[in-house]
Amino acid sequence: MPQNQNRMQVKFLGETFTVKGAATKEEIKKTSDYLNEQLEYLHKRCPMLTQKNLAILTAFNLADELLRVKRDYEELVAILDKQ
């Protein structure tokens, strides 16, 4: 494993996963906590979803959130470029 990679175990939907990457352990924890918050939020709203459907709909919601943030970022960059 390259020296700049961290490895950490995280739990999603009751399953343990090993995550490794260049992010710090604090960043990995923050990301996994955020994902778990999103999974729990959707599970509370739709408790009848299977784990697979819960994961897919959570991924869809996160992708939508990412695209909205990217769009907002691009709009801000365009405004700053005009100044």
N, C-alpha and C positions, 0 to 999 in steps of 0.2 A: 504494500500500500504506500503510495507517495506520502512524503512527510507533510504535505499541506492538506491532507485529507483527515477529517475527523469521522469517527464512527460512534453511533449512539443508537440504543434501542428505544423505540417509541411504540405506543399502543393506539390503534384505531379500531373502533368497533369490536373491542375485545380481543383483537389479534395483535401480536407483537411483530414489529418489523424492525430490521436493522437498516438504518439510514447512514450513508457515508457520503462525504463530499467536502468541498473546500470551505463550507460555512462553519462558523464556530459552533461549539456545542450550545451556546446560549441562543444563537440564531436558529439552530435546528429545533431547540425546545420551543422557542417563540413560534416558529412555523407550525410545529405539531400541535401546540396549544390552540393556535388559531383554527387549524383544520378541525380539531376536536370540538371547538365551540360551534363551528358551522354545522358539523354533523349532528351535534346535540340539538341545536336550534331547529333544524329541519326534522329531526326525529320527533321532537315535541309537537311540531305542527302536523306531522303526518306519521303517526306511530304505526300505521299498518304497512308501511313500506318495507320491503325486504332489504337486507343489508346491501345487496347489489344495487337495487334501485336507489337506495339512500346515498350510496357512494356516487352513482352516476349523476343524480340530481344535484348533489353537493358540488361535484366537479363542474357541472353546467353553471351553477350559480357563481362559483369562483371564476370561471372563464368569463362570464358576463361582467363581473366586477372588474376583472383585469382589463377587459376591452374598454370599459367606461373610463377607467383611470388613464389608460393609454390615450384615448381620445381627448380627455381633458388636458393631459400633458402636451399633446401635439398642438392643441388650441393655445395653450399658454406660451409655448415656444414660438408659435406664429405671431402672437401679440408682441412678444419681446423682440422678435426679429424686425418688426415694423418700427420699433422705437429707435 
